[in-house]
Amino acid sequence: MRVEGYFETKNFFIHLCYDSNNEIWYYGIAKGSEAEAIGPLYTYTEEGTGYVVENGDYTYIVTGLSLSIYEGNNLLQEEPVINSHHRE
């Protein structure tokens, strides 16, 4: 896998990686003493929105500015990106 992007927020580390089929996969790790990993989850890009990841009732949207977590249409959490690196 090759890295498409890396994002860090106050509470999460996020890696987006391409597989051999050129599909993007999301790997998220919660920070803290009870670090929890999420992924790999299939990711797609939506112009004007960013990287979109669906996990059951939850949707994660990652941009260069923020991570937003939704349950259905309800915004549960939004955190600014404090560090990132994108493949050029």
Stockholm file with secondary structure:
# STOCKHOLM 1.0

chainA/1-88         MRVEGYFETKNFFIHLCYDSNNEIWYYGIAKGSEAEAIGPLYTYTEEGTGYVVENGDYTYIVTGLSLSIYEGNNLLQEEPVINSHHRE
#=GR chainA/1-88 SS CEEEEEEECSSEEEEEEECTTSCEEEEEEECSTTCCEEEEEEEEEETTTEEEEEETTEEEEECSSEEEEEETTEEEEEEECCEEEECC
#=GC SS_cons        CEEEEEEECSSEEEEEEECTTSCEEEEEEECSTTCCEEEEEEEEEETTTEEEEEETTEEEEECSSEEEEEETTEEEEEEECCEEEECC
//
